[in-house]
Amino acid sequence: MTHDAHRHGDHPAPAEHGDHPAQAAHGGHAQEQSLTRQAISATVHCLTGCAIGEVLGMVIGTALGLHNLATVVLSIVLAFFFGYSLTIRPVLKAGVTFRQALKIALAADTLSILTMEIVDNAIILAVPGAMDAGLASVLFWASLAVALAIAFVITVPVNRWLIGRGKGHAVMHAYH
């Protein structure tokens, strides 16, 4: 390291992973695990907002006796609302304007929420009688729980793919 580099706090570049095959394999594995952990965390975040909206929409729609399509639409609208709200809050706390926070939330969560909503609503609609079972029914709640669990499993690889490309929840890292 030169005196000038030391004075500015620069450090020599670490050896590239390609310099030593064992380091390359270990570094790649650690990076894959980190990416998967980030994707799981992003999907838990998405699941939280989606589940709040989904459950609330299903409960309201079922309690009001809305048609299944109206109930599903209400659930989807609320899932997006709560999903985006959970993202916008910490971004606003970081001092970003609401308009910019909304743009960040749209970029971070849209594909994740969309994937989760398509999967969980398709499952709910595919389970015979689930939508008509009523709020006191185990069929209703079990179908909703299973649908959300399956949607979570399917959405993790979507978030992993997005984060690996610097998109999705990767845009949120500057605000945490």
GILINDA-V985001 format. One line per field, one symbol per residue. ss: DSSP state (H for helix, E for strand, C for the rest). psi: psi as a letter, one per 40 degrees, with the letter a starting at -180 (. if undefined). burial: b if it has 24 or more other ideal C-beta (glycine too) atoms within 12 Angstrom, else e. A space follows every 10 residues. Layout:
ss->???
psi->???
burial->???
This chain:
ss->CCHHHHHCCC CCCCCCHHHC HHHHHHHHHH HHHHHHHHHH HHHHHHHHHH HHHHHHHHHH HHHCCCCHHH HHHHHHHHHH HHHHHHHHHH HHHCCCCHHH HHHHHHHHHH HHHHHHHHHH HHHHHHCCCC CCCCCCCHHH HHHHHHHHHH HHHHHHHHHH HHHHCCCHHH HHHHHC
psi->hidddddeei iihiiidedh dddddddddd dddddddddd dddddddddd dddddddddd dddefiiddd dddddddddd dddddddddd dddeeiiddd dddddddded dddddddddd ddddddhhed dedidehddd dddddddddd dddddddddd ddddeeabed eedee.
burial->eeeeeeeeee eeeeeeeeee eeeeeeeeee eeeebeebbb bbbbbbbbbb bbbbbbbbbe bbeeeeebee bbebbbbbbb bbbbbbbbbe beeeeeeeee beebbbbbbb bbbbbbbbbb bebbbebeeb beeeeeeeeb eebbbebbeb bbebbbebbb bbbeeebbbb bbeeee
